[in-house]
Amino acid sequence: MSATGWDAGRIYSAGVHQTQIRNDSRVVIESKFYNFVDQFRVEEHFIYREKIKRNAEGRQYKLDVQLEHLDEVDRNLSDKFKASPADVLPLFEVAVQNLAKQLLKDDSIPPFQILLRSKDSIQDLRKLNSDNISQLVNVSGIIIAATNLTAKATSVQIMCKTCRQYKTMTVADGFSGIQLPRACDSDPNGLGPKDCGLDPYVIIHDKCTFVDQQVLKLQELPELLPVGDLPRHITVHVDRFLTNKVVPGRRVKIVGIYDIFQSFSSKKQGQGIGTRMSYIKALGLELDNEQGGQDQNGYTHAEEEEIITLSQRPDFYEVFTNSIAPSIYGNQEIKRAISCLLFGGSKKILADGMKLRGDINVLLLGDPGTAKSQFLKFVAPVAVYTSGKGSSAAGLTAAVVRDVATREFHLEGGAMVLADGGVICIDEFDKMRDEDR
């Protein structure tokens, strides 16, 4: 039977984290969060209270929360948050909203979005499994695709076509949808439900509330990849203030809920009823140059001083050249060329505004077994490595990909896009087709 209307092409979700909070009541947990954002201070500054007031006055209804601060105040509450974030997070948002109403003496303030930050160790994408479902995870990687913004309903108002009865239904976060009731349950006269026929409800879109949402694709970092393995990727769902923050090619750190869903395509492909796809519902997203304690390039101050000291040595060129692939003897000319490749030339901007790029390209030619690929792989930690045998023009620049769920086309960045600002190493250049080359 084909789905129509609201159900057409939607994604089916499994409610895996609808657990009951047993130990503490919801009111107690909400009051603990209220006390945390109200009373937490660093030295003499009530940082969260000040942030809430400043953001609410600027109509930016969001709050950045450092998880380590919650650890300091109440470890049990923090552990409960990490174990069942989908249950606890709405209580946190309500507590922040109530504090904002009290600080600004305004009852019309909408719900706040909590944006999480964490300094915990990064978890490997390859090691996430069924044990992590519905828990808080901390991962990093490169964004390789980002869809256009779409609107997702958070509450839906429906109306019976026959008796004009209205109902409001709440839609869960993430990739979940709703199922409209098959029969009308109105009982205005107290004589039992009226017979309004099958599937009487229609959606009143003007009375629904919507938020922005976006779907990203996160790929493993190249430097963390096991030798010879293909990089893995995972779908990331972002909404509200986390949308439109990243473009393909950016390195990010994501704190979110590891969850599962059943896509429309998996039902068509005949996968089992119990089989689900995994994804991450992002609760916090940091760009690489936003992470504290380091400068924009990701170096500590001690490393910066060491680099400056090294740059002032008169024999720096030789020292740097000899440190490239030290296990390969000789080949000084190739190592010098790779040194020039890594540093690049001088970018020139002429008087009329014309720009001349200072990039240096290197072409290695040689017999088989002369360590050409090894030189390329040595540069790869600061680059993107690809082999010419399997790469096409679309794979190197950008590919047009059709999203299975929405049936929309979007661009997915290739190796050249991901290596922007770094180095791209193309191995087996002679194996490529002429038009791609």
Secondary structure as GFF3:
##gff-version 3
##sequence-region A 1 437
A	DSSP	three_ten_helix	5	7	.	.	.	ID=ss1
A	DSSP	beta_strand	12	13	.	.	.	ID=ss2
A	DSSP	alpha_helix	26	39	.	.	.	ID=ss3
A	DSSP	alpha_helix	47	57	.	.	.	ID=ss4
A	DSSP	beta_strand	62	66	.	.	.	ID=ss5
A	DSSP	alpha_helix	67	73	.	.	.	ID=ss6
A	DSSP	alpha_helix	75	83	.	.	.	ID=ss7
A	DSSP	alpha_helix	85	104	.	.	.	ID=ss8
A	DSSP	beta_strand	113	117	.	.	.	ID=ss9
A	DSSP	three_ten_helix	125	127	.	.	.	ID=ss10
A	DSSP	three_ten_helix	130	132	.	.	.	ID=ss11
A	DSSP	beta_strand	136	146	.	.	.	ID=ss12
A	DSSP	beta_strand	150	160	.	.	.	ID=ss13
A	DSSP	beta_strand	166	170	.	.	.	ID=ss14
A	DSSP	beta_strand	201	203	.	.	.	ID=ss15
A	DSSP	three_ten_helix	205	207	.	.	.	ID=ss16
A	DSSP	beta_strand	209	219	.	.	.	ID=ss17
A	DSSP	three_ten_helix	222	224	.	.	.	ID=ss18
A	DSSP	beta_strand	233	239	.	.	.	ID=ss19
A	DSSP	three_ten_helix	240	242	.	.	.	ID=ss20
A	DSSP	beta_strand	251	262	.	.	.	ID=ss21
A	DSSP	alpha_helix	264	268	.	.	.	ID=ss22
A	DSSP	beta_strand	277	287	.	.	.	ID=ss23
A	DSSP	three_ten_helix	288	290	.	.	.	ID=ss24
A	DSSP	alpha_helix	301	311	.	.	.	ID=ss25
A	DSSP	alpha_helix	316	322	.	.	.	ID=ss26
A	DSSP	alpha_helix	332	343	.	.	.	ID=ss27
A	DSSP	beta_strand	348	349	.	.	.	ID=ss28
A	DSSP	beta_strand	355	356	.	.	.	ID=ss29
A	DSSP	alpha_helix	372	379	.	.	.	ID=ss30
A	DSSP	three_ten_helix	380	382	.	.	.	ID=ss31
A	DSSP	beta_strand	383	387	.	.	.	ID=ss32
A	DSSP	alpha_helix	393	396	.	.	.	ID=ss33
A	DSSP	beta_strand	398	402	.	.	.	ID=ss34
A	DSSP	beta_strand	409	413	.	.	.	ID=ss35
A	DSSP	alpha_helix	415	418	.	.	.	ID=ss36
A	DSSP	beta_strand	423	427	.	.	.	ID=ss37
A	DSSP	three_ten_helix	429	431	.	.	.	ID=ss38
###
